[in-house]
Amino acid sequence: MVRDVPTRWNSTAELVQRALELGPALKILVVKVEHNKPGRGVRLKRFQLSSEEWKLLSELSPLLDVSFLVKLCITTLTTTQTRSFCWRRKKFQKARHL
């Protein structure tokens, strides 16, 4: 599973996408007896999602994925494009403060 990391703004999208890909396996895993031992053992059943929750994840996934695409576009900018963007941003910030 992918972990959600607050400092990585697209990690939620990656987490949801991976959960949807692994959905059938996760549904089996969370109800297995060996993963739900009483007492101090691991109890994965508490993480079991309802059908409505799985549906909501599948509906949210495309919306969250937009952020991943934007990040991908930004990180693939060439050095020249990045310099041009930074230069324009600085000019805009200076003009805003006049």
N, C-alpha and C positions, 0 to 999 in steps of 0.2 A: 504494500500500500504506500501511496505517496502521503507524506505528512503535510498538514497545513502549517505554514510558517508565516507569522505576521509580517516579517520584513520582506517577504517575497510576494508581491501583489498578485501574481498569477497562480500561486500555489493552491488556492481554493478551487480554481477551475481544473487544475491537474488532478487534485484529489477527487473531485466529483466525477471526472471522466474515468479515472481508474476504478472507482467504486462501481460505476455503471458497467465497465468492462468485466469486472470480477463479480458482478452481482450474483449470478447463479452459485458460484463457489462460496461466496460470503454467506448466502442464505443457508447453505448446508453447514458451514463451519460454525456459525453462532449457535446452532441447536445441538451439536454433537455433545454427548454425555461427558466425554473426557475434557471438554472445554467449559463445563458448567458444574464443577464439583462444589458441594456445600462447604461452608466454612471459609477458610482463607484461600481456597483455590481460585483459579481463573473462572470468571463467570461472564462469558461473552454474550449470553442471551439478552442481557440488558442493552446491548447495542443493536439488537435486531430491529430492522426498519419495517414499517407497515407497507402495504401495497401503495397507499396514498403517498407515503414518503418517497418511495422509489419513483413513483410517477412524477412527483414534484422535482426530484433530482434530474430526471430525464428532460423535463421542461426547462429547468434552469441552466442546464449544461450549455446549450448554444449561446445563451446570454453571457455567461461567464467566459466562454471561449473567445469572445470578441477582445477581451483584454489581453489574452495570450497572443492573438494575431497582431494587435497594436504593438505589443512589446517586441514581437518578432520583426515587424517592419522597422521599428526604431533601431534594434540591434543590428540590422543588416544594412543600415545606411552606410554609404562609403565615407571615408574620411573627409572628402571635399564637401559632401552633403552635410555632414555633421558640423564642420567649420562654418559653412554658410548659415545653417540653422542658428548656431551660437551667436554669430555676428548679428543676424537679424534680431534675435532676442535681446541682445545688449542694446541695440539701437532703439528698439521698442521700449525697453525699460527706461532709457535715458529720456526719451520723448515724453513718456508718461509722467516723469518727475519735473518737467519744465512748467 
